[in-house]
Amino acid sequence: MRSFLVAASFLFVAGLLFSTATTAKPVANAATEAHRFARIITDASAPVGWTGFCTAQPAECVPGQTSEEFVTIDQERGAQLQQINSLVNHKIQGIGDNDHYGIYKLGIINWWTYPDDGAGNCNDYVLLKKKLLVEAGWPRSALLLTVVLDTHNEGHLVLMARTNDGDLVLDNLTDSIKTWGGTGYTFIKRQSADNPNTWVRLESGRTPEELAMISKGLKAHSQ
């Protein structure tokens, strides 16, 4: 069933007047750059959920035109981010994959898909937000799925929007659009802007002391 997805797309796109996407290189000095933009460390493996999503819906994972551009945030673009983040957060009912689909009995550990029936987990929220923003005129290369550890050190997926104001995060846990450094999350990896099927490791955004505490907590939790 795709009724919810179609309806959400129509209601959002019909409710706004979109102009042609305006893009520009970010302007920042060396001192602020590190705080505004997440730094790529090295290559990373694609999450299992993304691989499964692409197997089920290959047309959604075709690399687009390569672009290193950032979307310029103006009043309209800022409103689009806020409205889509809030719309999806309030219209989708949160539910775990196993409760929703019974994936463990199928031998699947993580299932990413569009929340066509109006329910899903963080991965499904992110996929729908990206789809709606692309339909609003945003380049795919500026909308990157990103794996983090949340404030409870649990795995979580968010959408990172690459803008001239920095890397902004859309999150199903809050209606607020935050800078990547303002989320309180530990950043793990995200899609490459060049190819959605290529993933890159990110700087964590945490101090060495914070990382040590996180590592200690995760180790204790696993025992």
Disulfide bonds with the S-S distance in Angstrom:
Cys54-Cys61 2.20
